[in-house]
Amino acid sequence: MANQDNARKLLERLAQDDAFRAQMESDPITALAEHGFKVDPSIAPSKVQLPSKDEITSNIDLLSKQLEATSGWVIFCR
């Protein structure tokens, strides 16, 4: 089960790690699972668009709360 600490670590990684960002865009279910987020593949979006590194960094507190509450899709799907 994901918690706010897991959410923050995931966001910090997305704000700094280009390879992990690419993994999130190409295989978000696996990327989220690495940080404790379990997502039903039947509800996963077909395309993930990440916020910029700067957006993630400047909003990390708010985003970590949203990520914990939604399994990640709200902040990564536009």
N, C-alpha and C positions, 0 to 999 in steps of 0.2 A: 504494500500500500504506500502510495506517495504521501509525503508530508511537505510542509513548507520548506524544510531544510533541503529536501530532495529537489523541490521546485527551484530554489535559489541556486543550487549547484548546477542544475540543468541550464538555467538562464545565464549564469556566469560563463558556462562553457559555450553557449550560443553567442555570447558577446565577444568571445576571444578566439574560438577554435574554428577555422574555416573548414577543415575536414569534417568536423562534427555538424556544422551547418549544412554541408552538402549531404551528409547522411540523413539529417532531419528532413531535408527536402525530398530525397529519393526513397527513404524508408522510415517514415516517421514512427511507425509502430515499434520497430526495433529500437530506434533512438530513444523514444520515451520509456520503453521497458528498461533500458539501462539505468534509468533514474527512478524506477519504481512505479511508473505509470502503466497500468494495464488498460489497453484499449481494444474493444471489440472490432475486428477488421471489417465487419459489415457496416459499421458506422463511420469508418475512417474516410476522410475526404479524398478525392482523386488527386488533388493538387494542394500542396502546402506552399504558402508564400510567407517567408519570415520577415519580421520587422528588421530594420537595419541594426547593426551592432550598436550604434549610438542610441537608437530608440530603446533597445533592450537595457543598456546600461543606465540611461537616465530615468527609466521607469521600473527598475528591477523590483522594488518593494510591491508596487501595485500588481505587476505582472506575476510575481510569485504567488500572490494570493489568488489571482484568477486562474493560474495554471493548476494549483492545488485543487481548486473547486470544480474545474471543468475537464480534467485530463488533457489539457493542452490545446484543444481544438479552437476555443474562442480566440486565443491570441495569435494563432498561427494560420487561421483561415480568413481570407478576406473576400 
